[in-house]
């Protein structure tokens, strides 16, 4: 309970920072920044709306990780230009996205595996493989989105590296670190299904998800 309250307080603190930024942006007539910050605030509310709409309870640790990713990528990365100020920022966030998408992919197939209404029974190796391919597939779709936005609207989402104006090097490194993050999660997920000793952060998150959503896992 104490850990959950801590996560909720950190989440609220990040949302208050975003709200203050939005107010200052409106005061300074920086309309695009105000709009983007407002959209980020809405995105941080998605986990709460998702829980209420679909009655799927998301562990606070996973909620905080997702909100932290949105805060770091859109607020710090785009609005405060961390992508250009720190060369490693984009790679770090793509690694984190591989983590989060891998967890999402693992939970999706794990729920299907354990739900009686869905006649699916997959071995641990395939569940881990699905989580890996899910994360990598979404990462590839995001790179296509970045390329499309840069080509059609003239944005700079790909952020080409020095000496590579095409953006190919940036795209490949993004996919590589996506794959690394997804692979780590896939291995941990496979270990969770195969072994009884559950000690990693992923295994604790999975246990928390199962505990908070018992109806998916009742045989």
N, C-alpha and C positions, 0 to 999 in steps of 0.2 A: 504493500500500500504506500509506504514512504517513497519507494522508487517511482511509482506511478505519479505521485503528487509532484515529485521533482521534475519528471518529464513534462508534465502539464505546465509547470511554471516556466520552464525553459521555452516551451512552445509559445506560451503567452508573451514572454519577453521578446521573442523574435517578431511576433505579430505586432507588438507595440512599436518596435523599431520601424517596421514597415509602415504603420499608420502615421508615425511622426514624419517619415520621409514623404509620404503622400501629401500631408498637410503643408509641409515646407515647399514642396514642388508646386502646389496650387498657389500658395502665397507668392512664390517667385515666378509664377506664370510659366513654369516648365511643364507644359501640358502633356507631352509625350511621357516624361518621367512619372507624372502623376497617374496617367492612364496605366502604364506598365506596372507601377507599384500597386495600384488598385487591383489589377488582374492577379498579381502575385498573392495578395491578401486573400482573394477568392480561392485561389488554388490551395492555399494552406488550410482552408475550411473544408476541402473536399473529403478528407477522412471522416469528419464528423457527419457530413451529409450522407456519405456512403454508408456509414453505420446505421443511421436512422432510416434510410431508404430500403436497404437490403438486409438489415438486421445481421450484418456480419461484423463482429467486434474485432477491431484491429488492435494488436498489442501497442501500448504507448511507446515502447522502444522503436517499433517499426514506423509509427506515425511521426515521431521526432526525427528519425533518419530521413524520411521522405521530405518533411518540411525543411529540414536542414539542407537537403540537396537543392530544393527549389530556391531557398534563401541564398545559397552560395552560388548557384548557377545564374539565376536571373537578377537578383538584387546586387550581389557583390560583383558577379561576372560582367553583366551587361550594363547596369546603371553606373557602377563605380569602376568599371573598366579593369577589373582584375585579370581578365584574359590577356590584356596587353601588358599590364604591370608585372605579372608573374608568369614566366614562360611555362611553368608546370601546372598552372591552374586548370587548364582545359583537360590535360591528361589525368589529373587527380579526380576531376568530376566524372570523366568517362569511366574511370575505374569504379567509382562509387555507383554509377548508374548500372554497371555490370553486376555489382553486388545486389542492388535493389531489384533489378529485373530478374536476376537469377532466383532470388527469394520468392518473388511473385510467381514465376514460372513453376517453381518447386511446389509452392502452396496450392496452385491451381490443380496440378496433376495429382498431388497428394490427397486433396479433398475428393477428386473424382475417384481415386483409388479406394477411398474408405467409405464412400457414400453408398448405401444399399440401393438407392434408386437408380444409380448409374452402374451398369454391369461392366465395370472395367477393373482389371486386376493386373497391374504391371509390376515387373520386378524392379528392385532398387536401382539397378544399373540404367534401365530405361527412364525411370523418373529423373535421375540425375542428368541423363543425356537430354531429355526434354527441357529441363530447366536451363541447361547451357545453350541449346539451340534457340529457345525462346528469347533469352537475353540478347544473344548475338543477332537474331533476326530483327528485333525491335531497334537495336543499335544501328543496323544497316538501313532500316527504314528512316531513322532519324538523319543519317548522312545523306540519303536521297532528298529528304525535306530541306536540309541545309543547302544542298547543291541547287535545288529548284528555286529556293528563295533568293539565292545569290544571282542566279541566271535571269530570273524573271523580274525581280524587284530591285536588283542591284544592291542587296544587303551585303554584309561581310560576316555571315555566320560561320563560314568555313575557316576564316582567319588564316590564310595561307602563310606558311613558314617562309623565312628568308631564303631566297634562291629558288623558290618553288611557287610561282604565282598561280599555278593551276589548282593548288589546294590538295593535290593527290597525296602528298606526304602527310599532311594533317589528317586527312581522311583515314589513311592506312594506320597511323598511330592511334587514332581514336578507336578504330575497330580492334586493334591489337590489345589495348588496355581494357576495352569492353570485354574481350574474350578472357583476359586474365582474371578480371573480377568475377565473371560468370563461372569460370573454371573452379575458382576457390570455393564459391558457394555450392557448385555441383558436387565437389568432393566432400564437403562438409555434410551436404544433404544425403549423399550416398552413405556416409559414415553413420548418420543418424538412423537410417533405416536398417543398417546391417548390424550395428553394435548397440549394446545396452548402455554403455557408459556415455552419458551425454554431458559434455563439459563445455563445448564451444558456445559462443554467443548465439549462433544460428540455432543450435539445438535448444537453447533456453527460449528463444523467440518462437520456435515451432511449438514447444510445449505450452507456451503461453497462449498461442493461437488456438490450439486444440482445447485447452482448458476453458477459454472464453467462447468457443463455438462448439459445444458438445454435440449439437444435433447433427453435425456433419460426420461425426465419428462414432456414432452409436451403431453397433452391429445388431 
